[in-house]
Amino acid sequence: MQPVSVVVLGAAGLVGSAVSSHLRSLGCSVIPVERADQPLSTPIQADVVVNCNGNSYRFRANQNPRWDFEASVLTVEQSLFDISTRLYIYISSVDVYSVLHDPSRNCETAPIQPSSLDVYGFHKWIAERIVEKFAPRWSILRLGTVVGPGLKKGPVFDLLQGLPLFMSLDSLLTLVDTHTIARVVELLIDRPGESGILNVTGTGSALLRELAACAPHPPRLAPGAESKVYRYHVDNSRLRSLLPVPSSLEIGRRFLEQRLGVNPCMS
C-alpha cells in the first residue's frame, strides 16, 4: 500500500494499538489520539481516520446509558467535525444486529430494528448512522469479540486468568484477532472501492466450553451465569471474499496458545 497519514483514535486501546503498530510497519505516518473525548490542541488533517475509540464495555453501557451515549456517540460526532480527512473508518460491533445467532439475518445488508437493541448496540448503531451522514467517504467494521495482545476483559481473558465467567459455558462466541482487524484496515486504505459496512469476525462460532478446555484454570461461573447463554453466529462471507479468515474456534485456541506458550488443547 502507499504510505498515508492516519489518525488513530483510541490508539492506546486493544484494537487501536494493533492498528497503529501495523500501519507504522507499512510506512504510514500515524497520529495517535489516545482518547477522542479530549479536545484537540490543534486542528488535524489526515488522509485517513480510524476510530477505534468508544466504550467497549457492554454491561457498563446498559447500566449507565447517558455515559455510554457520550462515550460512543458524541465522541464520533466530535471527531467527524474536528478532523479533516478523505476516509473515515469506524470500528463498530456486531451487536448492532437484531438477530445474532442466524447468519442469514445478520449479513451487512440485513434489516435492523433499532428498538430491539440493548443500549450498547443501539448507541453503536446511532454512531454508524452519523458516520454515514457526515463522513466524505467511510467504512464501518462490525467486530466480533476481539482477542489479541493487551486483552484485559471478556470471557477469553477470564478463562486465562481463572476469573469467574459471566455467561454460560454453552455460549457461542464469534471471535476475531487484532491482527486480522489491522489487515482489514490496511486493505480498506489501499483499496477504497471496498468501502461500506463489513462484518469482521471469524468463521462460525466458538463454544465457550471448548475454549475452557484449553484454558490453564478450571472454569468458574459467577452467580447467575449459567442462565446467561449467548449465541453469536455472524455472517462473514464478504470478509472471506477479501482475505483468508480462520474459524472463531481456531482464533480462540491460537490466542490461548500464544499467551501460554504451548498448545493447551494438545497437552
Secondary structure, DSSP 8 states (H G I E B T S, - for coil): ----EEEEETTTSHHHHHHHHHHHHTT-EEEEES-TTS--SS-EE-SEEEE--S---HHHHHH-HHHHHIIIIIHHHHHHHHEE-SEEEEEEEGGG-S-SS-GGGSSTT----GGGS-HHHHHHHHHHHHHHHH-SSEEEEEE-EEE-TT--SSHHHHHHHT-EESS-TT-EE-EEEHHHHHHHHHHHHH-GGG-EEEEE--BS-EEHHHHHTTSSS--EE-TTGGG---B-----HHHHTTS---BHHHHHHHHHHHHHSS-TTT-
